[in-house]
Amino acid sequence: MSIKGNKIFKNKTGVRVAAIIFIIVFSVSLLLVGSTGCKKIFFIPGASLGYYVWQDKDSNVHIQWSSDRQENSFSGSVSTDGKITDLKKNGFEDDDKASLNSQSNKVDFTAKLTPEDYTDEIVLSLTDYSYLEFELKLNGAYDLQRTNLGEFLNSPPSGIFKVGKDYFKDLVKIPWYQKHPWSALFYKLSTDMTFTLIFIFILGIIAIEIIRITILRKNKKYNWYLFLCYGILILIGIGIYLFLTKLNFV
């Protein structure tokens, strides 16, 4: 192979490597956005521990609880100012109970999960209501971090809490960066801006070095492209700084 042909081969190889890196980063980003943007709540029964509350496309409200293959007890109630027209129980054992009161506006439940039985669920159909009030206990106590509301797994503000009729629908209108887990991530990044910017610049320098040794090393415009790469990195850093400060995640 001639010297010219060898250079072309090396340049093509460098381009392929850079393209592969770009595709991997882009694919991971899509997966992250896609995994948090799905309309159905996601958790793993038998691995996830806690309550998961959401509303389906037919406006039925689901209250599902899951254990991590350990024995845990779940108890509480769901009440409303309207009517509960139907109560469905999924996965209940003989000792698990969920009952509707005589006014059809409150459900009380108690259930136990074991290593062999690791998820139960009640599904409520409602009408003529403006709010729902929840009291959800895990092993006899409130555990707000393990009480998850909606597709982005928001935690309630207190042990006994209310949500409006349109609460779950309104969650869709919230900008993606204010939803869990993005909101928690951006909050953590914004609380220590110095560390965040240093971390971003370190990652950027690593990426630029990969580009430098795979694509730019033999390029005639090496210095110009290297300058351009670092300029883009600085702009990214400024953009992230403005994003985190202007949107007040702190």
C-alpha positions in Angstrom: 0.0 0.0 0.0 1.3 3.4 -0.9 2.0 6.2 1.6 -1.0 8.1 0.3 -3.2 5.1 0.5 -2.0 4.4 4.0 -2.9 8.0 5.1 -6.4 7.6 3.5 -6.9 4.3 5.3 -5.9 5.8 8.7 -8.1 8.8 8.2 -11.1 6.5 7.3 -10.3 4.4 10.4 -10.3 7.5 12.6 -13.6 8.7 11.2 -15.1 5.3 11.8 -13.9 5.3 15.4 -15.3 8.8 16.0 -18.6 7.8 14.3 -18.9 4.8 16.6 -18.2 6.9 19.7 -20.8 9.5 18.6 -23.4 6.7 17.9 -22.8 5.1 21.3 -23.2 8.5 23.1 -26.3 9.4 21.0 -27.9 6.0 21.6 -27.3 6.2 25.4 -28.9 9.6 25.5 -31.9 8.4 23.6 -32.3 5.5 26.0 -32.1 7.8 29.0 -34.7 10.2 27.6 -36.9 7.3 26.4 -36.7 5.5 29.8 -37.9 8.6 31.6 -40.4 9.7 29.0 -42.5 6.6 28.9 -46.2 7.0 29.8 -46.4 3.8 31.9 -44.9 3.7 35.3 -41.8 1.6 35.5 -40.6 -0.5 38.5 -39.5 -4.1 39.0 -41.8 -6.2 41.3 -39.6 -8.3 43.6 -36.7 -5.9 43.3 -38.4 -2.5 44.0 -39.7 -1.8 47.5 -42.6 0.7 48.0 -45.8 2.1 46.6 -46.4 3.1 43.0 -49.5 5.2 42.2 -50.6 6.2 38.7 -53.5 6.7 36.4 -54.1 4.7 33.3 -55.6 5.9 30.0 -59.1 5.0 31.2 -58.7 7.3 34.2 -58.5 4.4 36.7 -56.2 5.0 39.6 -53.7 2.2 40.4 -52.1 1.7 43.8 -49.6 -1.0 43.6 -47.1 -2.1 46.2 -44.0 -4.2 45.8 -41.4 -5.8 48.0 -37.7 -6.7 47.5 -38.4 -10.4 48.2 -38.4 -9.7 51.9 -41.5 -9.9 54.2 -43.1 -6.4 54.4 -46.5 -5.2 55.4 -48.6 -2.5 53.6 -51.6 -0.7 54.9 -53.5 2.4 54.4 -56.5 4.0 52.8 -57.6 6.0 49.8 -60.6 8.4 50.1 -62.3 10.9 47.8 -65.1 13.5 47.8 -66.7 11.6 44.9 -67.7 8.0 44.4 -65.6 4.9 44.0 -67.6 2.9 41.5 -65.4 -0.1 41.2 -62.6 -1.7 43.3 -60.4 -4.4 41.7 -57.9 -6.4 43.7 -54.9 -8.0 41.9 -52.5 -10.5 43.4 -54.3 -10.6 46.8 -53.8 -13.7 49.1 -56.3 -14.9 51.6 -54.9 -12.7 54.4 -54.8 -9.6 52.2 -57.8 -7.3 52.5 -59.2 -4.2 50.8 -62.8 -3.0 51.4 -65.0 -0.2 50.3 -67.0 1.7 52.9 -70.8 2.0 52.8 -70.6 5.6 51.3 -68.4 4.3 48.5 -65.9 7.0 49.0 -63.1 5.3 50.9 -61.0 2.1 50.6 -59.1 0.6 53.5 -56.5 -2.1 52.8 -53.9 -4.2 54.6 -51.6 -6.7 53.0 -48.4 -8.6 53.5 -45.8 -9.5 50.9 -43.4 -12.4 51.3 -40.4 -13.7 49.3 -42.8 -15.7 47.2 -45.5 -13.1 46.9 -43.9 -9.8 46.0 -46.6 -7.5 44.6 -50.3 -6.6 45.1 -52.5 -3.9 43.5 -55.8 -2.2 43.9 -57.4 -0.4 41.0 -60.1 2.3 41.6 -62.7 3.5 39.1 -64.0 6.9 40.2 -66.7 9.5 39.3 -67.7 13.0 40.4 -64.6 13.7 42.4 -62.2 16.6 42.7 -59.4 15.0 44.8 -58.0 11.8 46.2 -56.5 11.5 49.7 -53.9 8.9 50.4 -52.5 7.4 53.6 -49.9 4.7 52.7 -47.9 2.9 55.3 -45.0 0.6 54.8 -44.3 -1.7 57.8 -46.5 0.5 60.0 -44.8 3.8 59.1 -44.8 6.5 56.4 -41.9 6.2 54.0 -42.1 9.1 51.6 -39.0 8.1 49.6 -40.7 4.8 48.8 -44.0 6.3 47.9 -43.9 7.1 44.2 -46.5 9.1 42.3 -46.9 9.1 38.5 -44.6 8.1 35.8 -41.7 10.1 37.1 -41.9 8.7 40.6 -42.5 11.9 42.5 -42.6 11.6 46.3 -45.5 13.1 48.3 -44.9 16.0 50.7 -46.3 14.2 53.8 -47.6 10.9 55.1 -51.3 11.8 54.5 -51.5 13.7 51.2 -54.0 14.8 48.6 -53.9 15.0 44.8 -56.4 16.8 42.6 -58.4 15.0 39.9 -56.1 16.2 37.1 -52.8 15.7 39.1 -51.5 12.8 36.9 -52.6 14.5 33.7 -50.9 17.8 34.8 -47.6 15.9 35.3 -47.4 15.5 31.5 -47.3 19.3 31.1 -44.3 19.8 33.4 -41.1 20.4 31.4 -38.9 17.3 31.2 -36.0 19.0 33.2 -38.3 19.5 36.2 -39.4 15.9 36.3 -37.9 13.1 38.3 -35.1 11.9 37.9 -33.8 14.8 35.8 -34.9 17.4 38.4 -33.0 15.6 41.2 -29.9 15.3 38.9 -29.9 19.0 37.9 -30.5 20.0 41.6 -27.4 18.1 42.7 -25.4 19.5 39.8 -26.5 23.0 40.6 -25.7 22.8 44.4 -21.9 22.4 43.6 -21.4 24.3 40.4 -17.6 24.3 40.6 -17.4 20.5 40.8 -20.0 20.2 38.0 -18.1 22.5 35.6 -14.7 20.8 36.4 -16.3 17.4 35.8 -17.8 18.5 32.5 -14.5 20.0 31.3 -12.6 16.8 32.2 -15.1 14.7 30.2 -14.8 17.2 27.4 -11.0 17.1 27.4 -11.1 13.3 27.2 -13.5 13.4 24.3 -11.3 16.0 22.5 -8.2 13.9 23.1 -9.9 10.9 21.5 -10.9 13.0 18.5 -7.3 14.5 18.3 -5.6 11.1 18.2 -8.1 9.5 15.8 -9.0 12.2 13.4 -7.0 15.4 13.8 -3.5 13.9 14.3 -2.6 14.0 10.6 -5.0 16.7 9.5 -3.4 19.8 7.9 -5.8 22.0 9.9 -4.9 20.3 13.1 -4.5 23.5 15.2 -7.6 25.1 13.8 -9.8 22.1 14.5 -8.3 21.7 18.0 -9.0 25.3 18.8 -12.6 24.8 17.5 -13.1 21.7 19.7 -12.0 23.6 22.8 -14.2 26.6 21.8 -17.2 24.3 21.6 -16.3 22.8 25.0 -16.2 26.2 26.6 -19.6 27.1 25.0 -21.1 23.9 26.4 -19.8 24.7 29.8 -21.3 28.2 29.7 -24.5 26.8 28.4 -24.8 24.3 31.2 -23.9 27.0 33.8 -26.7 29.3 32.5 -29.1 26.4 32.3 -28.6 25.4 35.9 -28.6 28.9 37.3 -31.4 30.5 35.3 -33.9 27.7 35.9 -33.3 27.9 39.7 -32.8 24.2 40.5 -31.2 25.1 43.9 
